[in-house]
Amino acid sequence: MNNYIFVFGSNLAGRHGAGAAKTALKDYGAIYGQGEGLQGNAYAIPTKDENLNVLSLDKIETYVNNFLDFAKNNPQYIFLVTRIGCGLAGYKDEDIKPMFKDISSNVELPIEWKD
């Protein structure tokens, strides 16, 4: 495993069938059926539930906070965050970007979220 981790939006069922999740499955070792957390060189942040319904922003923020804690406690990795929640989940960048305000130095945000 190299130290770059592809961070993508997922669903709690772990059906990585489209968007960045499909890329994570195909290219970064994401595990079909695992909806959250580190898997291969990927990290899943749920934005949809087990039935593929979009999660509330509050729920997504809970999963984002789990990720941010994980990233902070694993400085050996560099986390490359995609625009989670802004594709198939349908949120706007300005809905999700504020959730990533307190990132550690090993987290790289999408260009659209940088100030």
C-alpha positions in Angstrom: 0.0 0.0 0.0 1.4 3.4 -0.9 0.6 6.3 1.4 -1.9 8.1 -0.9 -5.5 7.5 0.0 -8.4 8.3 -2.4 -11.3 9.7 -0.4 -14.7 9.2 -2.0 -18.4 9.5 -1.2 -20.2 6.2 -0.8 -23.4 4.6 0.4 -23.8 2.5 3.6 -24.4 -0.6 1.5 -21.0 -0.3 0.0 -22.4 -0.5 -3.6 -19.5 1.3 -5.3 -21.2 1.3 -8.7 -20.9 4.9 -10.1 -18.9 8.1 -9.8 -15.8 8.3 -7.6 -16.9 5.2 -5.8 -16.6 3.2 -8.9 -13.1 4.6 -9.5 -12.2 3.7 -5.9 -13.4 0.1 -6.5 -11.6 -0.2 -9.8 -8.4 1.6 -9.1 -7.8 2.0 -5.4 -8.9 -1.2 -3.7 -12.3 -0.2 -2.3 -14.2 -3.2 -1.0 -17.6 -3.9 -2.4 -20.0 -4.1 0.5 -18.0 -1.8 2.8 -19.6 1.6 3.0 -17.3 3.5 5.4 -13.7 3.7 6.3 -10.3 2.7 5.0 -10.2 -0.1 2.3 -7.1 -0.6 0.2 -5.9 2.8 -0.9 -9.3 4.3 -0.5 -11.5 5.8 2.3 -15.3 5.8 2.0 -17.4 8.6 3.5 -21.1 7.8 3.3 -23.4 10.3 1.6 -26.2 7.8 1.0 -27.9 5.2 3.2 -28.2 1.4 2.6 -31.1 2.0 0.2 -29.2 4.7 -1.8 -31.3 7.6 -0.3 -29.3 10.8 0.2 -28.3 11.3 3.9 -28.9 14.6 5.6 -26.1 17.1 5.9 -25.9 16.4 9.7 -25.5 12.7 9.1 -22.8 13.3 6.4 -21.0 15.7 8.8 -20.8 12.9 11.4 -19.1 10.6 8.8 -16.8 13.5 7.7 -15.8 14.0 11.3 -15.0 10.3 11.6 -12.8 10.7 8.6 -11.1 13.8 9.9 -10.3 12.0 13.2 -8.9 9.1 11.2 -6.8 11.3 9.0 -5.4 13.2 12.0 -4.5 9.9 13.8 -2.8 8.5 10.6 -0.2 11.0 9.6 1.6 8.4 7.5 -1.1 8.8 4.8 -1.9 11.6 2.5 -5.7 11.8 1.9 -6.9 13.0 -1.5 -10.5 14.1 -1.0 -12.9 14.1 -3.9 -16.0 16.4 -4.0 -17.9 14.0 -1.8 -21.7 14.6 -1.8 -21.5 16.9 -4.8 -22.1 14.3 -7.5 -24.7 11.6 -7.2 -25.9 12.8 -3.7 -26.7 16.2 -5.3 -25.3 18.7 -2.7 -23.5 21.8 -3.7 -19.8 22.5 -2.9 -20.9 25.2 -0.4 -23.0 22.6 1.5 -20.1 20.2 2.0 -16.9 22.3 2.0 -17.5 23.8 5.5 -17.4 20.3 7.0 -13.7 20.2 6.1 -12.7 23.4 7.8 -10.5 21.7 10.5 -8.3 19.4 8.4 -4.9 18.1 9.3 -1.9 18.8 7.1 -2.1 15.4 5.4 -5.6 16.1 3.9 -5.7 17.5 0.4 -9.1 19.1 -0.6 -10.5 19.4 -4.1 -9.5 22.6 -5.9 -13.1 23.8 -5.8 -12.9 23.8 -1.9 -9.7 25.6 -1.5 -9.8 29.3 -0.5 
